[in-house]
Structures are given as structure tokens and as C-alpha cells.
Amino acid sequence: MKKVLFILLVVPFIITSCQEDFVEKVDKNGLNSDSFMRFELQAREAVTSVYDPLVHYGLYSWGFMIFGDAPTDNIENDWGDGNWGPSIVNIHNFNWQGSNTFVVRRWNSCYKGIARANFVLENLGKVEDFDEFSPEQFRGEVLFLRALYYYNLVTAFGDVPIVTSILSPAESNNVSKSSEIEVWNQIEADLVEAASLLPSSYGTDEQGRATRGAAYGMLSRVRLFTGDYAGAESAANSVDGLGYSLVSAEDYVKMFDGRLEFGSESIFEVNLVTEFGNVWNAHNTERSALMHLFPRLTWGNYMHPRRKGSYDILDIFEDGDIRREASILVPYVDQLFSPTLGEMRTFPDVETHGDFRPNIVNDEVYQMRKFISNDDNLWGGGAGFREGVAINIPVVRYAEVILNKAEALVEQNKLPEAEAALNLIRVRAELPAVSGLSQSALRQQIKDDRRIELMFEGHRWTDLKRWGDLSKISDAGLSYGGQEYYPIPSNEGNINPNLMEN
């Protein structure tokens, strides 16, 4: 689906009046919510529109990392310049408010996706013919996406409204919250059905669509949250039989810098493309805002790997772990290949580029390596900053599913099987295999390797929360105040007081 531009689905509302002599005019020639979804092409456009909110700021354009890593021991962030900086700093410092732009955008993006999903699900039966696709596939895609949107809601807010049908404006403004466990149950139901409907793969032109592996992969993650460890193991085993494999150690970093999209390890990734829309408009672009990580940008200096006070994130890596250099750049230690010069150059290459951030040149901070393009014109900045980043964002990787399985096994006290799963990850990282560990020691080793393997991919906060380990981030010097959930956006509460009830 890399070549398919997201098409925004507009469902017009008919304005009515209380005056008896008001004449309602209906455009019988144009499309509206009743006449749309008659043909396969329209159904495809509608399904494509359900993918669109994934690339908005609150989700996988930028928010996945802000929610998943910014308030954790992976990150330091003291800089609050620009329109977004203060909001990121407030999340990092646990000053969480319902007016925070990323809190608002997370809520809005998810419910926009859910509303579009519900429209498709209620109207698929109107489609008169299918040729290239099938209604079962479309239904499976939309159920997977609805589950993914609810996952991003429940992990951020806890209790939220469950909406599974098209609502009128009045109904939308009076919904009540469902309990967190009810939301998890809805997510599981959607994923189970999606897995039964989706194909295991697509042709090259349709890469990026949800697959059976994506549904089972998410299901393995979801069941860890609900404590269904046998179910999580079963879902991960279902992924194992679908042909995925870990990429080599040599190719590890290529999964994150644009050189290896849709590789053997990719199960579901958010599909980003260049030359479309304006990156500053979150609703009209297919590029991410991760250019804020560019090391040659003198402002927007957000989110560095944590190196603050006595805490140094490099200490969590074992000697020889290839994931260290693939995740973090250490100034004047690490090297990057320069396409401009055709050779490896020490980072930061001040002889080629004189505009690196001063704190990097002065060796004060580390720099993220993940999501920095291998094209040195882009990881530089300048015009590249204005254009955004078109590197795909991994949502479900096979490595995560293996770690999900390892965790599910260790919680069932199946220690040899758990070690075997974990060692797939460790051997790829060029680390020694583990053997003969106790349940508690193996559990901790899985946690440690999971943190490193999935670093900066948006998992750290939710992992700490489901493990009951959030208080441990205080050891890294963060001012954690006991928060587990973000406040529901203030403007939503002003419209619908039901949302503010406990």
C-alpha cells in the first residue's frame, strides 16, 4: 500500500430545522453517507481512510514515542521550545494535563479512526460486487484497526467509551465510559475475528495492509496485559507458522532507517511516503514528525537517550550487544556511513557539516540512532527537516512477538521453553544464550532484553505499567508522581460531563 495515498472519508451531516415549512434538499447526484459504499472501489477508499489517523501526531507520526518513551528512563528531555516542546516536557516531567496537545491528539485520532471503522462495518453489506478484494478481508482489516485504536486509548487513558456503531452528534456527546477490562475484552474480540478473516500476506502493491500475523501479534501483546499467559503463548505460536523470521544482526538497524521496510521481521508497520501533503498539517500528510530527532537541527532539541546525573543508559547494555550502536549514537565514538563522501565517518562529522547541535558537538548528550535516515541529507536537517520523515514506523515486529511468547512462558513456569525463545533474540544481538536461570532471574532478563530490543519504539511505558514497575523510573532521576493514566482531554469533558465521572 506504499503507493496508495490515504483518502479521507467525508460523511456529511444533513442540517435540519425546527421550522415546519423548511424544505430539505438532497443532492441525488453527489455522494453522501447513504449513496457511498456501493461499489468495491468506494469500499476500498473507505477502508483506506481507516488507516489514515495512524499517521496523525497523536499516534505513529510522533505520539507513539512521546507516550511510550518520553516519561521513562529511556529519555531525557529538558527542552521546551516551539509549539510542541512544552507539551513533551510536561509529559516527561509528569505534569499531565487534559489540555496537553498530545493528549488531545491521541484521543481525537483514535476516535476518528474508530468512527471510520464503524462506518465501514455498518455499510459493507451495501457493496454490490467484489472483484479484487473480498468483504471478509475488508472487515478483518477494519476490525484490526479498530482494535489498534482502542489499544492506544486504553493504554493511555484506562476507562474510555466503547463505540461500535455509528452515532449521531447528540449520542456522541453523551457517551459514558466503559471499564478498562471491558475495553480489553472488546479489543480481544475484534482481534480474534480479524485473525479469522485476514490473509497471511498480500502482493507487493498492497504491502502495509493488516494481515493475520498482525492480528495474532497484537493479540499476543493484549493477552499479556490481561494476564492470559496461555492465550498469549497460543497467539504467538500462531504467528510462528506464518513465515516471519528475524533479520540478521547486520541488517538490524536497517529496519529503522528506511533501508529495510516490509522485511522478514515486519508484521505491521505504519506506511509513510514522501512528496504528499504538508508535514505541519497532521491531517494532510503521510510523513512523520520524527525530523525533530535530526542531530543538525539547532532548535526542537527533544528527547535524547537518558544520560543525566548519575544515570547513563549505556549501562544497561551488555558488552558486544549490536543493538547499542543501532539504537544510540555516542558522539566521537560511533560511526555512520556518509553517502555524500562514500565512506564511514565519525559522528558528528563536523568536517562535512558545521551545523550539528552544540550539545552533541560538546559530547554532552547521546543521540537516537533509530529513525534517523541513512541519507545524510535527511539526518542532517535544513530542507529535510521541513519535508518530514518517510521512514515506516514498526507497530508489530516478529522480535516483539518472540518476547511476548518468552514472557508468557516464564509466567507459566515453562522455563526451558522461555529460555529458548529469549535466546533467539539474544543470539541475533550477538550475546551469549542464557541457561538454567530461575523463574525470577529469567523474568528479569526478559524484561531487560525487551527494553533494549524495543527501545524508542513506544513500548517502554506500557511495559512498565503492566509489570507494576513504574516506580522504578524514579531510580533514573525522573520526578514520577504515581501517574498511570493521562487525563481525558479537558475539551471533551466540557462537552460531555459523563467522561469526567469516576
WOTADA-V185986 format. One record per pair of residues at least 6 apart in sequence whose C-alpha atoms are under 7 Angstrom apart, sorted by sequence separation. I is the first residue (numbers start at 0). J is the second residue. If there is no record, write none. Layout:
[[I	J] [I	J]]
//
This chain:
[[35	41] [36	42] [53	59] [54	60] [56	62] [68	74] [78	84] [79	85] [89	95] [153	159] [222	228] [253	259] [254	260] [277	283] [278	284] [305	311] [306	312] [336	342] [337	343] [358	364] [372	378] [377	383] [408	414] [425	431] [426	432] [463	469] [473	479] [492	498] [276	283] [277	284] [305	312] [316	323] [336	343] [337	344] [371	378] [376	383] [425	432] [492	499] [222	230] [223	231] [276	284] [278	286] [291	299] [304	312] [335	343] [336	344] [408	416] [409	417] [79	88] [222	231] [275	284] [291	300] [292	301] [334	343] [335	344] [408	417] [450	459] [78	88] [200	210] [275	285] [291	301] [334	344] [335	345] [422	432] [77	88] [123	134] [199	210] [220	231] [334	345] [335	346] [422	433] [76	88] [198	210] [199	211] [219	231] [333	345] [334	346] [405	417] [86	99] [197	210] [198	211] [199	212] [218	231] [219	232] [272	285] [273	286] [332	345] [333	346] [347	360] [86	100] [160	174] [197	211] [271	285] [272	286] [331	345] [76	91] [160	175] [219	234] [271	286] [331	346] [405	420] [418	433] [160	176] [161	177] [218	234] [219	235] [330	346] [331	347] [405	421] [418	434] [159	176] [160	177] [194	211] [246	263] [330	347] [120	138] [158	176] [159	177] [216	234] [245	263] [246	264] [158	177] [159	178] [215	234] [216	235] [244	263] [245	264] [401	420] [402	421] [11	31] [70	90] [158	178] [194	214] [215	235] [243	263] [244	264] [370	390] [10	31] [11	32] [69	90] [70	91] [158	179] [161	182] [193	214] [194	215] [243	264] [10	32] [65	87] [69	91] [70	92] [157	179] [215	237] [216	238] [215	238] [190	214] [414	438] [421	445] [116	141] [153	179] [212	238] [398	424] [412	438] [190	218] [116	145] [153	182] [212	241] [330	359] [409	438] [187	218] [113	145] [330	362] [112	145] [409	442] [113	148] [330	365] [112	148] [150	186] [329	365] [338	374] [8	45] [149	186] [328	365] [329	366] [338	375] [6	44] [327	365] [328	366] [337	375] [62	101] [109	148] [327	366] [328	367] [406	445] [8	48] [146	186] [327	367] [328	368] [6	47] [7	48] [326	367] [327	368] [5	47] [6	48] [199	241] [326	368] [5	48] [109	152] [146	189] [325	368] [326	369] [57	101] [146	190] [325	369] [5	51] [106	152] [117	163] [143	189] [57	104] [58	105] [117	164] [118	165] [142	189] [143	190] [402	449] [56	104] [57	105] [117	165] [142	190] [143	193] [57	108] [114	165] [142	193] [55	108] [140	193] [213	266] [139	193] [212	266] [213	267] [52	108] [139	196] [140	197] [139	197] [209	267] [306	364] [52	111] [295	354] [296	355] [297	356] [52	112] [136	196] [207	267] [295	355] [296	356] [135	196] [136	197] [207	268] [294	355] [295	356] [303	364] [304	365] [207	269] [294	356] [303	365] [304	366] [49	112] [207	270] [303	366] [304	367] [303	367] [49	115] [143	209] [49	116] [140	209] [143	214] [46	119] [252	325] [45	119] [293	371] [294	378] [295	379] [296	380] [293	378] [294	379] [295	380] [36	122] [293	379] [36	123] [39	126] [293	380] [37	125] [38	126] [36	125] [37	126] [38	127] [39	128] [36	126] [37	127] [38	128] [39	129] [46	137] [49	141] [290	384] [46	141] [290	387] [290	388] [288	387] [289	388] [287	387] [288	388] [286	387] [287	388] [286	388] [287	389] [286	389] [322	428] [321	428] [278	386] [320	428] [321	429] [278	387] [320	429] [319	429] [320	430] [319	430] [256	369] [255	369] [256	370] [255	370] [256	371] [257	372] [256	372] [273	389] [256	373] [272	389] [271	389] [271	390] [271	391] [270	391] [269	391] [268	391] [269	392] [268	392] [269	393] [268	393] [269	394] [267	393] [268	394] [267	394] [268	395] [267	395] [266	395] [267	396] [265	395] [266	396] [322	452] [260	391] [265	396] [266	397] [264	396] [265	397] [257	390] [264	397] [256	390] [257	391] [245	397] [244	397] [245	398] [243	397] [235	400] [310	475] [235	404] [232	404] [231	404] [232	407] [231	407] [232	408] [229	407] [216	395] [228	407] [248	427] [247	427] [248	428] [219	400] [213	395] [228	410] [220	403] [228	411] [216	400] [219	403] [223	407] [0	204] [0	205] [1	206] [0	206] [1	207] [0	207] [0	208] [84	299] [53	269] [81	299] [80	299] [78	300] [78	301] [56	281] [76	301] [55	281] [60	286] [61	287] [76	302] [55	282] [60	287] [61	288] [75	302] [76	303] [60	288] [61	289] [74	302] [75	303] [74	303] [75	304] [74	304] [75	305] [54	285] [73	304] [74	305] [75	306] [73	305] [54	287] [69	302] [72	305] [73	312] [224	465] [1	270] [1	272] [154	461] [172	494] [173	495] [175	497] [176	498] [172	495] [174	497] [175	498] [173	497] [157	484] [156	484] [155	484] [156	485] [155	485] [156	486] [156	487] [59	392] [93	478] [103	488] [92	478] [93	479] [102	488] [68	455] [93	480] [71	459] [68	457] [71	460] [97	486] [67	457] [95	485] [96	486] [97	487] [98	488] [64	455] [66	457] [67	458] [68	459] [97	488] [98	489] [64	456] [67	459] [68	460] [97	489] [64	457] [67	460] [63	457] [67	461] [72	472] [71	472] [72	475]]
//
